């Protein structure tokens, strides 16, 4: 079952390891105890004292509980989000595979030491490196708790970044329409929730020497960014 973003909830259950090992961490903005991911358009009013400007249509999100996530395998660094940063997975899209199976594969890769395509060896991470994953069909899945910094194989500090990855290698594939629409909706929710400054809204190349998120995503970025900051419509 998908969760639906419809109300703002403080707290919520985290994976036991992260919850118990981070006593000073900032309260999560996601409630996962019932297997539903709830997040709210009302956060914009709560934080800014103004009515939210984006559409009230709920954004379905596949919560960690529903894709079978394991708990983080080690301690993670708490963060206060200040940036939203987009990535591509740099792997060919597999539209016939479920988002849940893709997330499980990503978590297995993330939590182990693996050889990378360029010959380097990736160290094991606590959890998936991204906070949200947008599959080829537009399905949005919850990744790492936004209250904790992600991980990267590139030369920048991901602390403060909400990392959103789109499935695909956009050096030679095109992001799908459903992916773009999901990215716009999710991006605006993050802006509303965390009051992200427009200058801090970007993609991986803005912070590191990398091909990510691919030339074909970079081409559509100006329109994506404009729609996100205009209210997600």
C-alpha positions as CSV (number, residue, x, y, z in Angstrom):
1,X,0.0,0.0,0.0
2,X,1.2,3.5,-0.7
3,X,1.1,6.2,1.9
4,X,-0.5,9.5,1.0
5,X,0.9,12.9,1.8
6,X,-2.0,14.8,3.3
7,X,-1.3,16.0,6.8
8,X,1.7,17.4,8.6
9,X,2.9,15.1,11.4
10,X,5.8,15.6,13.8
11,X,7.7,12.7,15.2
12,X,6.8,9.3,13.8
13,X,8.6,6.0,14.2
14,X,12.1,5.8,12.7
15,X,14.1,2.6,12.3
16,X,15.2,1.5,15.7
17,X,18.9,2.0,15.3
18,X,18.7,5.5,14.0
19,X,16.1,6.5,16.6
20,X,18.0,5.1,19.5
21,X,21.4,6.3,18.5
22,X,20.6,9.9,17.7
23,X,19.2,11.4,20.9
24,X,20.0,15.0,19.7
25,X,18.5,14.6,16.3
26,X,15.9,16.9,14.9
27,X,12.3,15.5,15.0
28,X,11.3,13.8,11.8
29,X,8.6,15.3,9.6
30,X,7.3,11.9,8.6
31,X,5.0,9.6,10.5
32,X,5.6,5.9,9.6
33,X,4.3,4.0,12.6
34,X,1.1,2.8,10.9
35,X,2.8,2.0,7.5
36,X,1.4,5.2,6.0
37,X,3.7,8.1,5.1
38,X,1.9,11.3,5.9
39,X,3.2,14.7,5.1
40,X,1.3,17.9,4.8
41,X,0.5,20.7,2.5
42,X,-0.5,22.5,5.8
43,X,3.2,22.7,6.7
44,X,3.6,25.8,4.6
45,X,0.9,27.6,6.7
46,X,2.4,26.3,9.9
47,X,5.9,27.5,9.1
48,X,5.3,30.6,7.1
49,X,1.9,31.8,8.3
50,X,0.5,31.8,4.8
51,X,-1.7,29.5,2.9
52,X,0.1,26.8,0.8
53,X,0.2,27.7,-2.8
54,X,0.4,24.3,-4.3
55,X,-2.4,22.0,-5.4
56,X,-4.1,19.9,-2.7
57,X,-3.8,16.6,-4.8
58,X,-2.0,14.1,-2.5
59,X,1.3,12.7,-3.6
60,X,1.5,8.9,-3.1
61,X,4.8,7.7,-1.6
62,X,5.9,4.2,-1.0
63,X,7.1,4.1,2.6
64,X,10.1,2.2,3.8
65,X,7.8,-0.3,5.7
66,X,6.1,-1.2,2.4
67,X,9.2,-1.9,0.4
68,X,10.7,-3.9,3.2
69,X,13.6,-1.7,4.2
70,X,16.2,-2.9,6.7
71,X,17.2,-0.6,9.6
72,X,20.3,1.5,9.0
73,X,23.4,-0.7,9.6
74,X,25.4,2.0,11.4
75,X,25.2,5.5,12.9
76,X,24.1,8.3,10.7
77,X,24.8,12.1,10.9
78,X,21.8,14.3,11.9
79,X,21.1,17.2,9.5
80,X,18.9,20.2,9.2
81,X,17.8,20.4,5.5
82,X,19.0,23.6,3.7
83,X,19.2,22.3,0.1
84,X,17.3,20.1,-2.3
85,X,19.5,18.3,-4.8
86,X,18.5,16.1,-7.7
87,X,20.4,13.1,-9.0
88,X,20.1,10.3,-11.6
89,X,20.7,6.7,-10.7
90,X,23.2,6.4,-13.7
91,X,21.7,3.0,-14.4
92,X,19.4,2.1,-17.2
93,X,15.7,2.4,-16.4
94,X,13.9,-0.9,-15.7
95,X,10.2,0.0,-16.1
96,X,9.1,-3.7,-15.7
97,X,10.5,-4.0,-12.2
98,X,8.6,-2.8,-9.1
99,X,9.8,0.2,-7.1
100,X,9.9,-2.0,-4.0
101,X,12.4,-4.4,-5.7
102,X,14.5,-1.5,-6.9
103,X,14.7,-0.1,-3.4
104,X,15.7,-3.4,-1.9
105,X,18.4,-3.8,-4.5
106,X,19.6,-0.2,-3.8
107,X,19.7,-0.8,-0.1
108,X,21.7,-4.1,-0.5
109,X,24.2,-2.3,-2.7
110,X,24.4,0.7,-0.3
111,X,25.0,-1.3,2.9
112,X,27.8,-3.4,1.4
113,X,31.3,-2.6,0.0
114,X,31.0,-2.7,-3.7
115,X,33.2,-2.2,-6.8
116,X,32.1,0.8,-8.8
117,X,32.1,1.1,-12.6
118,X,35.2,3.3,-12.6
119,X,37.1,0.7,-10.6
120,X,36.9,2.4,-7.2
121,X,35.6,0.5,-4.2
122,X,32.6,2.0,-2.4
123,X,32.6,1.7,1.3
124,X,29.5,0.4,3.0
125,X,26.9,3.0,4.0
126,X,24.4,2.9,6.7
127,X,21.4,3.0,4.3
128,X,20.4,4.1,0.9
129,X,22.2,7.4,0.1
130,X,19.1,9.2,-1.2
131,X,16.1,10.5,0.7
132,X,13.6,9.9,-2.1
133,X,13.7,7.7,-5.2
134,X,11.5,8.4,-8.3
135,X,11.1,5.2,-10.4
136,X,10.7,5.2,-14.2
137,X,6.9,5.0,-13.9
138,X,6.8,8.1,-11.6
139,X,6.4,6.0,-8.4
140,X,8.0,7.9,-5.4
141,X,9.6,5.8,-2.7
142,X,10.9,6.9,0.7
143,X,14.6,6.4,1.2
144,X,16.8,7.6,4.0
145,X,15.1,9.6,6.8
146,X,15.4,13.3,5.8
147,X,16.6,14.0,9.3
148,X,20.0,12.3,8.5
149,X,22.6,13.3,5.9
150,X,22.9,11.2,2.8
151,X,26.1,9.6,1.3
152,X,28.0,10.2,-1.9
153,X,30.9,8.8,-3.9
154,X,31.8,12.4,-5.1
155,X,33.7,15.3,-3.6
156,X,31.0,17.3,-1.8
157,X,29.5,17.2,1.7
158,X,25.9,16.1,1.5
159,X,25.0,17.4,4.9
160,X,21.9,19.6,4.7
161,X,20.9,18.2,1.3
162,X,17.6,16.5,0.7
163,X,18.7,14.1,-2.1
164,X,16.2,13.1,-4.7
165,X,17.2,10.5,-7.3
166,X,15.4,9.7,-10.6
167,X,15.9,6.3,-12.0
168,X,17.8,6.3,-15.3
169,X,21.0,7.3,-17.0
170,X,20.2,10.7,-18.4
171,X,23.4,10.9,-20.3
172,X,21.7,8.6,-22.9
173,X,18.1,8.2,-21.7
174,X,15.3,10.8,-21.2
175,X,13.5,11.3,-17.9
176,X,9.9,10.3,-18.3
177,X,7.0,12.7,-18.1
178,X,5.7,10.9,-15.0
179,X,9.1,11.2,-13.4
180,X,9.3,14.9,-14.1
181,X,5.8,15.5,-12.7
182,X,6.7,13.5,-9.5
183,X,9.9,15.5,-9.2
184,X,8.1,18.8,-9.4
185,X,5.4,17.7,-6.8
186,X,8.0,16.3,-4.4
187,X,10.3,19.2,-4.9
188,X,7.7,21.7,-4.0
189,X,6.7,19.7,-0.9
190,X,10.3,19.9,0.3
191,X,10.4,23.6,-0.3
192,X,7.2,24.2,1.6
193,X,8.3,21.9,4.5
194,X,11.8,23.2,5.0
195,X,11.6,26.8,3.5
196,X,14.5,26.0,1.2
197,X,15.9,29.1,-0.4
198,X,15.7,29.3,-4.2
199,X,19.4,29.6,-4.4
200,X,19.8,26.2,-2.7
201,X,17.6,24.3,-5.1
202,X,19.7,22.4,-7.7
203,X,21.3,19.2,-8.9
204,X,24.4,17.2,-8.2
205,X,26.7,19.0,-10.8
206,X,26.2,22.2,-8.8
207,X,28.1,20.7,-5.9
208,X,30.6,18.2,-7.3
209,X,32.6,17.3,-10.4
210,X,30.2,14.6,-11.9
211,X,28.1,13.8,-14.9
212,X,25.1,13.4,-12.5
213,X,22.2,14.1,-13.1
214,X,23.0,13.6,-16.8
215,X,22.8,16.0,-19.8
216,X,19.2,15.2,-20.6
217,X,18.0,16.1,-17.1
218,X,20.1,19.3,-17.2
219,X,18.2,20.3,-20.4
220,X,14.8,20.2,-18.7
221,X,16.0,21.6,-15.3
222,X,15.1,25.3,-15.9
223,X,11.5,24.3,-16.5
224,X,11.4,21.9,-13.6
225,X,12.9,24.4,-11.2
226,X,10.6,27.1,-12.4
227,X,7.5,25.0,-11.8
228,X,8.7,23.8,-8.4
229,X,9.4,27.3,-7.1
230,X,6.1,28.6,-8.6
231,X,4.1,26.1,-6.6
232,X,4.4,22.7,-8.2
233,X,1.7,23.4,-10.8
